[in-house]
Amino acid sequence: MADLRRSLVITFFSSSGATLMRFAVSVVLAYLLTPSEIGIYSMTVVFVNLAHVFRDFGVSTYLQREPELTPDKIRSATGVVFTTSWLIAIGLFLSSESIGLWFKEPEMIPVMQVLSIGFLLIPFGAITNALLTREFAAEKQAIVNIIGTTSFCVACVAFAALGHGPVSLAYANLVNIIVCAIAYIPYRPKGIPWLPSFAHWRSVTHFGLGSLLSSCMVALNNALPDLLLGKLGSAHHVGLLSRANSTVTIFTHIAGSTVSYGAVSYLAQAHHRGESLVPVLSRATSLLTGVGWTALALTTVLGKDIVQALYSDVWLECVPAILPLSLAAAVTMAFHYVPFAVTAIGRPYLSAFPVAATLLARIAFAVVLFDGTLAGFGWVLCLATVAAAPITLLQQRRHLGFGALDLLRALLPSALVAAGTAAVAALLALALPSQLAPLVRLLLMFPVLALAWYLLLRASSHPVLDEVHRLGGMARARLALLRPNV
């Protein structure tokens, strides 16, 4: 637990730094690229993200969960991931023209072709990354993450400033993959074989097929909004949806890798020891929503100010979609650890069912309820997420022993903290002069909201409070070491 906690702290700060850099670049790109150009890239990357599911084939999860990992098994995993990655690279490159013509967006073609080249290079770093996660070696991963993110951000701005349009992001992605593959070389665990093999391909693919089913459903579900809106609406709508999603998922981008880091490995180890996963799931869910639900609530209340401060008035059309997207994100967050848990107990395919239900509900609601507006499409996504939630609730009770009452006990303090902080934000938004610049308004609100959140954590005896105090103690200890001796 100590190694995991240390890894989580390192991952949080590294991912936060990387996210802030990417977010800053996204703000710059909002001025360099048009909504249509960003929409073109978003529509293209949908197919690439789906292809990533088949590329990995569950190999990363296999390496993290396998109880006894031998050199032969690592070689077999390497052989599988190289085979799938290179086949997908060829498939994406050859299908790029057909996809661009189907969407009637020829600019998608060069974007997809550049992105497909990255699949040839990703396997060189993927195996090392999975093994480092298994060992909770977050410090080494953090260094690679910062190097890769820096190269991506510099390349993004440079190519966009040179007028390459949506291909700028594809070029930057390729630069990031190359740099990370090189940076992982010195961090390969000792004794890890370089050459691939297929001696144990059956055990790798057997686990991979179960993991692939769930991952494929997740990728399809994530891709569907852009595909549906791109077909029913336009690239302009997709660009606005992308910006609304970026606003809603600011917290997820900052803490996403932290809240998921080592989850499969940690839960699998507990399962192999015969321990119940209920206490771990309850505490993890409470910690995540204690911070995440408050972030979503504040994003909903202050959405207009956030969009104006970060992206300018050009993107104000995306604000009406923030409320339904935030509600959908809150529901999803409540079940965040269920897919990791069912994978840890060796049944990764289970998480495919609620995702498939969400996917079908999105299609059905889009056909029946979509009114041609961005807000209307946001409510389609929200209702689909709510409709599929009972399936996940049933699964976690049946297979993990984590019932509805356990979940409610974990979520109730988070709901109270989020509601209270949002109410304070609404009052502050009314009290501050509207003539102030949006960024100034947000900066003035921040210390008051932080204090309100902390007081509400104390009032509700929220588990997050212990972590806040622990981090505060670590910070004070570090500062004490930095003080000169008198």
Steps between C-alpha positions, in 0.01 A plus 500: 500500500789736578650442152161556336435817702841639407439410135162670507651822634772495233248419229269778614765768480646374172162456335380834636803674356457322168130579494558867574746513212255331262219720624706813443571379148129432441432863595763617250357268232157652557647816346712329232242246379131538418222289656468315168872413495487372857181313413675329207776377728246388763304302241819336372645413837178313580607225261854507631385459860288204394799349323707539817272249672586230246864604495546436872285184497497504879877444512568787742235375742627143463852608599367688802271222625690175426599345838829347374655696215787311333733624222326265255161652580641849451646399163164355396321818607754698297434283194124547529514878540740546207283285274176678582655849490661461159193339345283785626747760372464355151121480529462861615725635227317311224151591629571872553373611160175304528426642845571856387269462202222346712501802731546734202802648681811447282720666764450191716711292260848643571421519873422129514801407289739679734332352808525150352880524484507531878371142533826373356693660786271473806593137588863600567391680817171327586651187658739697719219731612280206604785337695579826680132531600511146637795601717340836597807672354317830458812717526648353182167526318464861614831595340398346168156661525643848547751455215230372265248767597753778452585375152130469414417852616791662319420311181128589522558873517780494243309307234177695561685832477651385170148451362469121491142511637357178649807299390699699759357288780579179311861604444531590870359162599760324284780706653375407848502126419854511360637695796330274758623181331857629523456627857377159625817317387713571811207409730443146373511261800820296510484159338198582286539336157499713187407242239131405456366147511168314469570211740226606744279687257195295601507617862556860389222498242260309728513779756523757222175388338306561821669834554460586132122461513469753780760737358336487158163592648656789691676628188182475293304676771757780517509530123125502448424861605740648244387255232129564561538876525735507202240319291186668638660842537833629372870528581416834663266324745763235571756770575261667746420166665873433532548836673205438735644159585842653559345744746305232686796262518759749630514305828512165318789618286690622804438198723401235245822298500534543877160360595553198272872443551578146614131427566499162324828390660395607851152348481636180344751459782223544759282248313783245481540532879131415541403843633164669442516787254207687657702716747747598229227581248296697754793715610633551147157605371451739790843658449448541127152652521596715799723699268353419158135574573593837647704579188207406276255705708723807481549452127122496454441814706796695360501356148455829317781671690731201443436489125545875461817502709663208324373501142348845431144591401531307172427177690201618707269282289633196686382622845142356485643148467703525821215417742389169341859394435591571864208292627602212274859527622382492863310174444796345319735606779291316759580170324856585396670209675260222402674416167837480680350275768340249262826488305689435823280200580567361152168591335577808288223425251235589761556873460404474132130455581423837663710676238310323222173606664621861507601482135161367390320756715702782343403389151132458592473831686688684225255376238193577711596807706772694318362845411794629299651703786820435691315510833248248370782265403653547845175384663494198266840396638392568858178298481684208338753494785224502764306227318798261507601566863273228655687232305833603654337518843369145461839373384698647785256355755499153346868459415674733747259503796483880476126568529285808456508590871880476506515730200257751651703514822810569295333767287283692749781707659630587153155615390467727804845653445438555129158657554626730774802618302286559191257712704788716622621536140155609383484767771847625414412515130203723583695716745801578280456775239429363153726770354807323636697285259396131529850393601507763777162381627622140514823595678307700760265206560770235531621557860144533631391183321805310622423601858132410459594158360737433791243603762238279336745208504539550874128538557420178312799304641596419142786249444668753270577709809759246620674512164499881501657502847755237393601704196518810717728318742726386216517856366590639844771236543651588162496870583666433835784321321545798267528754783858604577630401843542796731 
